[in-house]
């Protein structure tokens, strides 16, 4: 088959492809903004960020503490992103973290929290993105910011799994965004040019 005429192809400058791919991992659509592909960047940012926000919110809940004194209002604490964590011990590997980690908004804080917990330190940010405590603890364990997985499931029920799937889907979609920033769009031969090329091949045969 003959090559497509050059006047049918519009060249898109991709600048530094690897930097664009890294920026796309940092924030969906950011690599496309860097490349000047603004329309695609807006679409990717809005769609994937919305999916991420929904997944993180599904994995969050409000914890009501004890009132400091009778008649006073009990404080409420947001337990955020309990379904977005990295746990990779032998026999207890959270495979869902692999697709979730394709978005830096999940990967970076989850890896920081996992490193702190592994070193025996308390997690940051009230335990957001931190792995749950060992299941040998009761549902009322006293580890700040680290309830057990059973305690989290009691509070979130099916929202935990739904949010997990949302985050994994956002990561897999962002993988396509990263590849698009790295390799550019797939060229589509205009219908008229394709028919002409096929006709030429048939005549040659």
Kinemage of the C-alpha trace (Angstrom):
@kinemage 1
@onewidth
@group {chain A} dominant
@subgroup {mainchain}
@vectorlist {calphas} color= white
{ca unk a 1} P 0.000 0.000 0.000
{ca unk a 2} L 1.287 3.441 -0.883
{ca unk a 3} L 2.006 5.993 1.788
{ca unk a 4} L -0.633 8.555 2.669
{ca unk a 5} L -0.018 11.926 0.995
{ca unk a 6} L 1.745 14.264 3.379
{ca unk a 7} L -0.887 16.951 2.918
{ca unk a 8} L -3.406 14.581 4.555
{ca unk a 9} L -1.389 14.417 7.809
{ca unk a 10} L -1.281 17.263 10.314
{ca unk a 11} L 1.848 17.131 12.436
{ca unk a 12} L 1.389 17.658 16.184
{ca unk a 13} L 4.495 18.769 18.126
{ca unk a 14} L 4.735 16.557 21.213
{ca unk a 15} L 7.724 18.465 22.715
{ca unk a 16} L 9.481 16.310 25.333
{ca unk a 17} L 7.424 13.097 25.207
{ca unk a 18} L 8.772 11.620 28.445
{ca unk a 19} L 8.173 14.816 30.376
{ca unk a 20} L 4.647 14.947 28.961
{ca unk a 21} L 4.033 11.351 30.066
{ca unk a 22} L 5.341 12.155 33.569
{ca unk a 23} L 3.109 15.215 33.791
{ca unk a 24} L 0.146 13.095 32.674
{ca unk a 25} L 0.887 10.723 35.561
{ca unk a 26} L 1.130 13.625 37.996
{ca unk a 27} L -2.218 15.049 36.897
{ca unk a 28} L -4.514 13.752 34.140
{ca unk a 29} L -4.351 16.080 31.153
{ca unk a 30} L -1.359 18.072 32.416
{ca unk a 31} L 0.941 16.507 29.824
{ca unk a 32} L -1.465 17.494 27.068
{ca unk a 33} L -1.589 21.077 28.349
{ca unk a 34} L 2.211 21.077 28.175
{ca unk a 35} L 2.039 19.856 24.572
{ca unk a 36} L -0.513 22.513 23.643
{ca unk a 37} L -3.299 19.966 23.157
{ca unk a 38} L -5.659 21.920 25.371
{ca unk a 39} L -8.984 20.394 24.304
{ca unk a 40} L -7.796 16.873 25.086
{ca unk a 41} L -6.222 18.069 28.320
{ca unk a 42} L -9.507 19.569 29.523
{ca unk a 43} L -11.462 16.415 28.659
{ca unk a 44} L -8.964 14.105 30.372
{ca unk a 45} L -8.648 16.304 33.453
{ca unk a 46} L -12.381 16.722 34.001
{ca unk a 47} L -13.349 13.087 33.396
{ca unk a 48} L -10.553 11.319 35.294
{ca unk a 49} L -10.378 13.823 38.147
{ca unk a 50} L -14.125 13.454 38.678
{ca unk a 51} L -13.716 9.675 38.766
{ca unk a 52} L -10.849 10.001 41.244
{ca unk a 53} L -12.761 12.374 43.507
{ca unk a 54} L -15.804 10.088 43.519
{ca unk a 55} L -13.679 7.041 44.364
{ca unk a 56} L -11.862 8.794 47.198
{ca unk a 57} L -15.093 10.153 48.642
{ca unk a 58} L -16.696 6.687 48.574
{ca unk a 59} L -13.797 5.499 50.707
{ca unk a 60} L -14.279 8.226 53.322
{ca unk a 61} L -16.540 8.660 56.330
{ca unk a 62} L -17.077 10.927 59.314
{ca unk a 63} L -16.000 9.638 62.723
{ca unk a 64} L -17.838 11.100 65.712
{ca unk a 65} L -15.798 11.259 68.893
{ca unk a 66} L -16.871 11.654 72.476
{ca unk a 67} L -18.314 14.941 73.677
{ca unk a 68} L -15.832 16.803 75.901
{ca unk a 69} L -18.576 17.498 78.438
{ca unk a 70} L -22.250 16.852 78.913
{ca unk a 71} L -24.339 19.060 76.666
{ca unk a 72} L -21.465 19.868 74.334
{ca unk a 73} L -21.272 18.773 70.710
{ca unk a 74} L -19.103 15.752 69.960
{ca unk a 75} L -16.258 16.502 67.532
{ca unk a 76} L -16.393 14.974 64.059
{ca unk a 77} L -13.299 13.885 62.156
{ca unk a 78} L -13.101 13.072 58.462
{ca unk a 79} L -11.539 9.664 57.858
{ca unk a 80} L -10.472 10.148 54.256
{ca unk a 81} L -9.422 7.768 51.461
{ca unk a 82} L -9.544 4.531 53.435
{ca unk a 83} L -9.753 2.533 50.181
{ca unk a 84} L -6.604 4.034 48.611
{ca unk a 85} L -3.602 2.478 50.324
{ca unk a 86} L -0.500 0.438 49.579
{ca unk a 87} L -0.074 -2.853 51.403
{ca unk a 88} L 2.511 -5.229 49.993
{ca unk a 89} L 3.522 -7.713 52.658
{ca unk a 90} L 3.915 -11.391 51.675
{ca unk a 91} L 0.492 -12.995 51.724
{ca unk a 92} L -1.230 -9.619 52.067
{ca unk a 93} L -0.698 -7.766 48.804
{ca unk a 94} L -3.321 -5.268 47.715
{ca unk a 95} L -3.353 -5.798 43.958
{ca unk a 96} L -5.862 -2.986 43.460
{ca unk a 97} L -3.062 -0.566 44.302
{ca unk a 98} L -1.323 -1.338 40.989
{ca unk a 99} L -3.969 0.332 38.756
{ca unk a 100} L -4.675 2.952 41.421
{ca unk a 101} L -0.987 3.941 41.403
{ca unk a 102} L -1.250 5.047 37.768
{ca unk a 103} L -2.458 8.357 39.225
{ca unk a 104} L 0.079 10.238 41.329
{ca unk a 105} L -2.723 11.667 43.483
{ca unk a 106} L -3.137 8.167 44.934
{ca unk a 107} L 0.342 6.687 44.512
{ca unk a 108} L 2.424 9.401 46.199
{ca unk a 109} L 0.508 9.807 49.494
{ca unk a 110} L -0.161 6.051 49.729
{ca unk a 111} L 3.549 5.213 49.364
{ca unk a 112} L 4.484 7.864 51.944
{ca unk a 113} L 1.983 6.468 54.431
{ca unk a 114} L 3.081 2.878 53.781
{ca unk a 115} L 6.714 3.825 54.422
{ca unk a 116} L 5.822 5.564 57.700
{ca unk a 117} L 3.764 2.623 58.921
{ca unk a 118} L 6.504 0.156 57.930
{ca unk a 119} L 9.013 2.126 60.028
{ca unk a 120} L 6.683 2.077 63.032
{ca unk a 121} L 5.682 5.748 62.812
{ca unk a 122} L 2.183 7.150 63.008
{ca unk a 123} L 0.600 8.048 59.651
{ca unk a 124} L 0.071 11.648 58.572
{ca unk a 125} L -3.131 13.463 57.612
{ca unk a 126} L -5.294 11.643 60.165
{ca unk a 127} L -4.513 8.355 58.442
{ca unk a 128} L -5.669 9.269 54.933
{ca unk a 129} L -4.166 6.803 52.407
{ca unk a 130} L -2.699 4.757 55.270
{ca unk a 131} L -3.005 0.951 55.279
{ca unk a 132} L -5.426 -0.432 57.864
{ca unk a 133} L -4.226 -1.863 61.141
{ca unk a 134} L -3.678 -5.585 61.559
{ca unk a 135} L -6.902 -7.543 61.813
{ca unk a 136} L -5.835 -8.917 65.201
{ca unk a 137} L -6.881 -5.586 66.697
{ca unk a 138} L -10.475 -4.990 67.664
{ca unk a 139} L -12.734 -2.605 65.776
{ca unk a 140} L -12.063 -0.082 68.543
{ca unk a 141} L -8.260 -0.258 68.318
{ca unk a 142} L -6.391 2.818 69.526
{ca unk a 143} L -3.953 3.297 66.653
{ca unk a 144} L -4.582 6.914 65.559
{ca unk a 145} L -5.779 7.092 61.986
{ca unk a 146} L -5.482 3.340 61.425
{ca unk a 147} L -8.679 1.379 62.058
{ca unk a 148} L -8.760 -2.265 61.064
{ca unk a 149} L -10.090 -3.296 57.685
{ca unk a 150} L -13.105 -4.839 59.416
{ca unk a 151} L -13.857 -1.537 61.128
{ca unk a 152} L -13.610 0.309 57.818
{ca unk a 153} L -15.938 -2.161 56.100
{ca unk a 154} L -18.459 -1.832 58.933
{ca unk a 155} L -18.577 1.919 58.312
{ca unk a 156} L -18.475 1.914 54.507
{ca unk a 157} L -20.120 -1.373 53.513
{ca unk a 158} L -20.249 -1.703 49.703
{ca unk a 159} L -19.011 1.869 49.224
{ca unk a 160} L -15.503 0.606 50.003
{ca unk a 161} L -15.457 -1.755 47.013
{ca unk a 162} L -17.289 0.685 44.755
{ca unk a 163} L -14.757 3.412 45.515
{ca unk a 164} L -11.893 0.962 45.003
{ca unk a 165} L -13.194 0.088 41.521
{ca unk a 166} L -13.630 3.784 40.688
{ca unk a 167} L -10.008 4.486 41.641
{ca unk a 168} L -8.714 1.492 39.687
{ca unk a 169} L -10.753 2.553 36.641
{ca unk a 170} L -9.382 6.089 36.894
{ca unk a 171} L -5.859 4.663 36.960
{ca unk a 172} L -6.389 2.449 33.914
{ca unk a 173} L -7.915 5.352 32.000
{ca unk a 174} L -4.963 7.506 32.948
{ca unk a 175} L -2.653 4.832 31.531
{ca unk a 176} L -4.210 5.545 28.134
{ca unk a 177} L -3.716 9.263 28.739
{ca unk a 178} L -0.044 8.674 29.573
{ca unk a 179} L 0.467 6.658 26.383
{ca unk a 180} L -1.294 9.347 24.330
{ca unk a 181} L 1.005 12.003 25.766
{ca unk a 182} L 4.046 9.809 25.121
{ca unk a 183} L 3.268 8.522 21.630
{ca unk a 184} L 0.802 11.054 20.263
{ca unk a 185} L -2.521 10.358 18.561
{ca unk a 186} L -3.081 7.423 16.209
{ca unk a 187} L -3.302 8.672 12.637
{ca unk a 188} L -6.587 8.083 10.839
{ca unk a 189} L -6.469 7.865 7.066
{ca unk a 190} L -9.244 10.031 5.563
{ca unk a 191} L -11.930 7.899 3.962
{ca unk a 192} L -11.332 9.310 0.467
{ca unk a 193} L -7.588 8.680 0.634
{ca unk a 194} L -8.120 5.153 1.952
{ca unk a 195} L -10.488 4.297 -0.915
{ca unk a 196} L -7.998 5.701 -3.418
{ca unk a 197} L -5.147 3.638 -2.003
{ca unk a 198} L -7.221 0.449 -1.984
{ca unk a 199} L -8.270 1.119 -5.568
{ca unk a 200} L -4.642 1.573 -6.615
{ca unk a 201} L -3.673 -1.717 -4.974
{ca unk a 202} L -6.523 -3.535 -6.684
{ca unk a 203} L -5.478 -2.177 -10.098
{ca unk a 204} L -1.894 -3.274 -9.552
{ca unk a 205} L -3.007 -6.823 -8.805
